[in-house]
Amino acid sequence: MDVEIVFSGLCSFLNVYDNNPTMGEPGVILIRADRHHHDNGEPAEHDHDHGEPEEHDHEASGEPGGGVINSEDIHIPFIAFDTGFTQVNDPTGFTAVDDRPEFVFMTLDGEEISIEGHQPAVPQVNDSFEQVLRKDDYWPEAKNQWNRDLVPERGQKPKASAVAAFMRFGSGLITAQRLSSEFWSFSKPGLSAHVGRFAEEVSYSGFPLSDNDELRITLTHLETGTVRTLVFSSIDPEAEVLTIFIGNNTDDGMDEALDRQPSKPDEPRHGRHVSILDRVANPDLGTSNREAKPVPPLLGFRKGGGGSGYCGPGSANGGKTTTPPNG
């Protein structure tokens, strides 16, 4: 049986080609955007009713490079699955998704995700990964200048205060899927715009398992070292693929990510969330200050069915070409 892990939302992919010596091994982080502050500076509650813990012991928006998160931009970092096809050994902490009760999810809160039988390695990267939004393309000034709380050096790990989850890749296959329904333009006065349709999810599959019938995931908290093991298996013993979702989405965005469908066309479209992806860069640089917005049809680009805004995933660095330390 094959396993597919589907990443969506504010996930930043790190050094997947393993060709950048300024970064650590190939991996992915879920960037924290799960809290906002009231005017008095205190962290506010989540604005959704999914049953996750009421408070975290960190204040993500107060961390270096964090900035202040508006309530409408709060994202839920999660691991989820469809109960019609998949089961887990211990459902503690999982709760049904409001509009998709056949799915259940659990909030992630600063864990390293590891897979039993899966050793860190350089993954195979499908050509489709070039359709993932890359920071180096819309913000070349920040190339190889990192916020080490999120983008660690080789052999190191990110901080739980800055990321909601972290996972190193192995020898599996990375594929980008589900292009944005619209062209997006990243513009800044005096500079050429970066325009394209970008992948809204990235799939990781084809990696070895310790047991061909089970996916054993260990969650180890990056600070406390607390460990929990989740064992996923297919309800149908004849199933060929077991699908698990790891995402970092807004409340509505979670439903769309689990559906694996484009964003709803009746929502306002914006690009605010890209500034959260910018946190991988040295915080002294601020953000890219690129205005991300859908391209109007009158400019001659094909327009899709709409969408609530480009919301990751993104690649923290460039593509296949080797990136020298001072490139």
C-alpha positions in Angstrom: 0.0 0.0 0.0 1.2 3.5 -0.8 0.8 6.5 1.5 0.2 10.0 0.3 0.6 13.0 2.6 -1.1 16.1 1.2 0.4 19.4 2.4 -1.6 22.7 2.0 -1.8 26.2 3.3 1.0 28.1 4.9 3.7 25.4 4.5 7.2 26.4 3.5 9.3 23.7 1.7 13.0 23.9 2.6 15.8 22.9 0.3 14.0 20.0 -1.3 16.7 19.5 -3.9 19.4 19.6 -1.2 21.4 22.0 -3.3 21.6 25.0 -0.9 24.4 24.9 1.7 22.9 27.8 3.7 19.9 25.6 4.7 19.3 22.4 6.5 18.2 19.1 5.0 15.1 18.8 2.8 12.0 19.3 4.8 8.9 21.3 5.3 7.6 23.7 8.1 4.1 24.9 9.0 4.6 28.6 9.8 2.8 29.7 12.9 -0.2 32.1 12.3 -2.5 30.6 14.9 -2.8 33.6 17.3 -3.6 37.2 17.2 -3.4 39.9 19.9 -6.1 42.1 21.4 -5.3 45.8 21.8 -4.0 45.2 25.3 -1.3 42.9 23.9 -2.8 39.6 25.2 -3.3 36.7 22.9 -6.8 36.2 21.7 -8.8 33.0 21.4 -9.1 31.0 18.2 -12.0 32.3 16.0 -13.2 28.8 15.1 -15.1 26.1 17.0 -13.1 23.0 16.1 -12.4 21.9 19.6 -8.7 22.3 19.7 -7.0 23.4 23.0 -8.1 26.8 24.1 -4.6 28.3 24.7 -1.1 27.5 23.6 1.9 28.4 25.8 3.4 30.5 23.2 2.5 33.8 21.6 3.3 33.2 18.0 2.6 36.7 16.8 5.1 38.1 19.3 8.0 36.0 18.0 10.8 37.5 15.9 9.6 37.9 12.3 6.0 37.2 13.5 4.2 40.5 13.3 0.6 40.8 14.3 -2.0 38.3 12.9 -5.5 39.7 12.2 -8.3 37.5 13.4 -9.4 36.7 9.8 -5.9 35.5 9.0 -5.6 33.0 11.8 -4.5 29.6 10.5 -5.1 26.2 11.9 -2.1 23.8 11.8 -3.5 20.3 11.6 -3.2 16.6 10.7 -6.4 15.1 9.3 -8.0 12.1 7.6 -11.3 10.9 6.1 -12.9 8.5 8.6 -14.7 6.8 5.7 -11.4 5.4 4.5 -8.9 5.7 7.3 -8.7 4.9 11.0 -6.2 5.8 13.8 -5.2 3.7 16.8 -5.9 6.6 19.3 -8.5 9.2 18.3 -7.8 11.4 21.4 -7.5 15.0 20.4 -9.2 14.5 17.0 -12.4 16.3 16.3 -14.8 16.5 13.3 -14.4 19.4 10.8 -17.5 21.6 11.0 -18.6 21.4 7.4 -17.1 18.1 6.6 -17.9 15.8 9.5 -16.5 12.7 7.7 -13.1 14.3 8.3 -11.5 14.6 11.7 -8.4 16.7 12.5 -6.0 17.3 15.4 -4.2 20.6 15.9 -0.4 20.6 15.7 1.5 22.7 18.2 5.3 22.7 17.7 6.0 19.0 16.9 8.5 17.3 14.7 6.8 14.8 12.5 8.6 11.6 11.8 7.6 8.4 10.0 8.6 5.0 11.2 10.8 3.2 8.7 11.5 6.5 6.9 15.0 7.8 7.0 16.0 11.4 6.1 17.2 11.6 2.5 17.1 13.6 -0.7 13.6 13.1 -2.1 12.6 12.7 -5.8 11.1 16.0 -6.9 8.7 15.9 -9.8 9.0 18.8 -12.4 5.5 20.0 -11.2 7.2 21.3 -8.1 8.4 24.2 -10.2 4.8 25.5 -10.0 5.1 26.0 -6.2 5.4 29.7 -5.3 9.1 30.5 -4.6 10.3 33.2 -2.4 13.4 33.8 -4.5 11.2 34.6 -7.5 9.2 37.3 -5.9 11.7 38.5 -3.3 15.2 37.9 -4.7 16.7 40.5 -2.3 16.2 38.1 0.6 17.9 35.2 -1.1 19.8 33.0 1.5 19.1 35.4 4.3 17.2 33.3 6.9 15.3 33.5 10.1 17.0 30.7 11.9 14.0 30.2 14.1 12.2 28.8 11.0 15.0 27.8 8.6 17.6 26.0 10.6 21.2 25.1 9.6 22.0 21.6 8.7 21.5 19.2 11.6 19.4 21.7 13.5 15.7 22.1 14.0 13.4 25.1 14.0 11.8 26.5 17.1 8.4 25.5 18.3 7.6 29.1 19.0 7.9 29.9 15.2 6.6 26.7 13.6 3.6 24.6 14.3 5.2 21.5 12.8 8.4 20.4 11.1 9.2 17.3 9.0 12.3 16.1 7.2 11.8 14.3 3.9 13.2 10.9 2.9 13.4 9.1 -0.5 9.8 9.6 -1.5 8.3 11.6 -4.4 7.3 15.3 -4.1 4.6 16.4 -6.5 2.8 19.7 -6.8 -0.9 19.6 -7.5 -4.1 21.6 -7.8 -3.0 24.9 -9.5 -4.7 28.1 -8.3 -7.8 28.9 -10.3 -6.4 32.4 -11.1 -3.2 33.9 -12.1 -1.5 35.8 -9.2 0.7 38.8 -9.6 3.4 39.8 -7.1 4.2 43.4 -7.8 6.3 46.2 -6.3 6.7 49.7 -7.8 9.7 49.9 -10.1 10.2 46.2 -10.4 8.8 43.6 -12.8 5.9 41.6 -11.5 6.1 37.9 -10.8 3.0 36.3 -12.4 1.8 32.8 -12.5 -0.7 30.1 -11.4 0.7 28.4 -8.4 0.2 25.0 -6.7 -2.2 25.0 -3.8 -1.1 21.6 -2.5 2.0 19.4 -2.5 1.9 15.6 -2.3 4.6 13.4 -0.7 4.3 9.7 -1.5 6.3 6.6 -2.4 8.4 6.4 0.8 9.1 3.2 2.7 7.2 2.2 5.7 8.1 -0.1 8.6 4.8 -1.9 8.1 3.2 -2.1 4.6 -0.3 -2.0 6.1 0.2 0.9 8.6 1.5 4.4 8.7 3.2 5.1 12.0 3.7 8.8 12.7 5.6 10.0 15.7 5.0 13.5 17.0 7.9 14.8 19.1 7.5 18.3 20.6 10.4 20.4 19.6 10.9 21.9 23.1 9.5 19.5 25.6 10.4 16.3 23.9 6.9 14.9 24.6 6.2 12.0 22.2 3.0 10.6 20.8 2.7 7.9 18.1 -0.3 7.7 15.8 -0.9 4.6 13.8 -3.0 5.1 10.7 -4.4 2.2 8.6 -7.0 1.8 5.9 -10.5 0.6 6.7 -10.5 -1.3 3.4 -7.8 -4.0 3.4 -7.7 -3.9 -0.4 -7.1 -0.1 -0.5 -4.0 0.8 -2.6 -3.5 4.4 -1.2 -3.8 5.8 2.4 -4.2 9.6 2.3 -3.3 11.8 5.3 -3.6 15.6 5.2 -1.2 18.0 6.9 -2.2 21.6 6.5 -2.1 25.1 7.8 -5.2 26.8 6.7 -7.9 29.3 7.7 -11.1 27.9 9.0 -12.8 28.0 5.5 -9.5 27.0 3.8 -9.3 23.8 5.8 -12.6 22.6 4.2 -11.4 23.5 0.8 -8.0 21.8 1.4 -9.7 18.5 2.5 -12.0 18.7 -0.6 -8.9 19.2 -2.7 -10.9 21.8 -4.6 -10.2 25.5 -5.6 -11.2 28.2 -3.2 -14.8 29.4 -3.1 -15.4 31.9 -5.9 -17.7 34.1 -3.9 -15.1 35.3 -1.4 -13.0 38.4 -1.6 -9.6 37.7 -3.1 -6.4 39.0 -1.4 -2.8 38.1 -1.0 -2.1 39.0 2.7 -1.0 35.6 3.6 2.1 35.7 1.5 3.6 38.1 4.1 3.4 35.1 6.6 5.5 33.0 4.2 8.0 35.8 4.1 8.9 35.0 7.8 11.4 32.5 6.6 13.7 35.4 5.8 15.9 37.3 8.2 13.4 39.4 10.3 15.6 42.5 9.9 14.5 42.5 6.2 10.8 42.9 7.1 8.6 41.5 4.4 8.8 41.5 0.6 6.3 44.4 0.4 5.0 42.8 -2.8 1.3 43.3 -3.4 -0.1 39.9 -4.2 -3.4 40.0 -6.1 -5.4 38.2 -8.8 -4.7 39.3 -12.4 -7.7 41.1 -13.9 -9.0 39.4 -17.0 -8.5 42.6 -19.0 -4.8 42.0 -18.9 -5.2 39.1 -21.2 -4.6 36.2 -18.7 -7.0 33.4 -18.4 -9.1 33.8 -15.2 -10.3 30.8 -13.3 -13.2 30.3 -11.0 -12.1 32.7 -8.3 -10.6 32.1 -4.9 -10.2 33.7 -1.5 -6.5 34.4 -1.9 -3.3 32.6 -2.5 -2.5 30.9 0.7 0.6 28.7 0.2 2.3 26.4 0.0 5.6 28.1 -0.8 9.2 27.1 -1.4 11.6 29.1 0.8 14.4 29.0 -1.8 14.8 28.5 -5.6 14.6 25.5 -7.9 16.9 22.9 -9.4 19.8 25.2 -10.0 22.5 25.0 -7.3 22.4 28.1 -5.1 25.8 29.2 -3.8 26.0 30.7 -0.3 26.3 34.2 -1.6 24.2 33.8 -4.7 
